[in-house]
Amino acid sequence: EDKCQSLQLSVDRLSLTLAKAEEDESSLKTLVQSLNQTLSQPNYQTADLQQNLGSIQNALQSSESKRRVAQEKLE
């Protein structure tokens, strides 16, 4: 009977340890998801900024081209 109680105590302890490990795993998964979202936001912002920069560069080239044409007409 002592051995049975000892085994039951071991099972109970292992069950508590398993429950804690599962809880920790769930918390870590949530944290990883949150960190992944946080990391992806700057990537999207960077892509938007690169697109805006490309548009500005195109506008600048167009403006410079128009300025050259206008300057040639004045000469």
C-alpha positions as CSV (number, residue, x, y, z in Angstrom):
1,E,0.0,0.0,0.0
2,D,2.9,2.4,0.7
3,K,4.3,1.7,-2.7
4,C,0.9,2.4,-4.3
5,Q,0.7,5.7,-2.4
6,S,4.3,6.6,-3.4
7,L,3.5,5.8,-7.0
8,Q,0.3,7.9,-6.9
9,L,2.3,10.8,-5.4
10,S,4.8,10.5,-8.2
11,V,2.0,10.5,-10.8
12,D,0.4,13.5,-9.2
13,R,3.7,15.4,-9.2
14,L,4.4,14.5,-12.8
15,S,0.9,15.6,-13.7
16,L,1.5,19.0,-12.1
17,T,4.8,19.3,-13.8
18,L,3.2,18.4,-17.2
19,A,0.4,20.9,-16.6
20,K,3.0,23.7,-15.8
21,A,5.1,22.8,-18.9
22,E,2.0,22.9,-21.1
23,E,1.1,26.3,-19.6
24,D,4.6,27.6,-20.2
25,E,4.6,26.3,-23.7
26,S,1.3,28.1,-24.5
27,S,2.7,31.3,-23.0
28,L,5.8,31.0,-25.1
29,K,3.9,30.4,-28.3
30,T,1.8,33.5,-27.6
31,L,5.0,35.5,-27.0
32,V,6.6,34.2,-30.2
33,Q,3.5,35.2,-32.2
34,S,3.5,38.6,-30.7
35,L,7.2,39.0,-31.5
36,N,6.7,37.8,-35.0
37,Q,4.0,40.4,-35.5
38,T,6.2,43.1,-34.0
39,L,9.1,42.1,-36.3
40,S,6.9,42.1,-39.4
41,Q,5.5,45.6,-38.9
42,P,8.9,47.3,-39.6
43,N,9.3,45.2,-42.7
44,Y,5.9,46.4,-44.0
45,Q,6.8,49.9,-43.1
46,T,10.2,49.6,-44.9
47,A,8.4,48.3,-48.0
48,D,6.0,51.2,-47.9
49,L,8.9,53.6,-47.5
50,Q,10.8,52.0,-50.3
51,Q,7.8,52.3,-52.6
52,N,7.3,56.0,-51.6
53,L,11.0,56.6,-52.2
54,G,10.7,55.1,-55.7
55,S,7.7,57.3,-56.4
56,I,9.6,60.4,-55.2
57,Q,12.6,59.5,-57.3
58,N,10.4,59.0,-60.4
59,A,8.8,62.4,-59.8
60,L,12.2,64.0,-59.3
61,Q,13.5,62.5,-62.6
62,S,10.3,63.7,-64.4
63,S,10.7,67.2,-62.9
64,E,14.4,67.4,-63.9
65,S,13.5,66.3,-67.4
66,K,10.8,68.9,-67.7
67,R,13.2,71.6,-66.3
68,R,15.8,70.6,-68.9
69,V,13.2,70.8,-71.7
70,A,12.1,74.2,-70.4
71,Q,15.6,75.5,-70.1
72,E,16.4,74.3,-73.7
73,K,13.4,76.2,-74.9
74,L,14.6,79.4,-73.2
75,E,18.1,79.1,-74.8
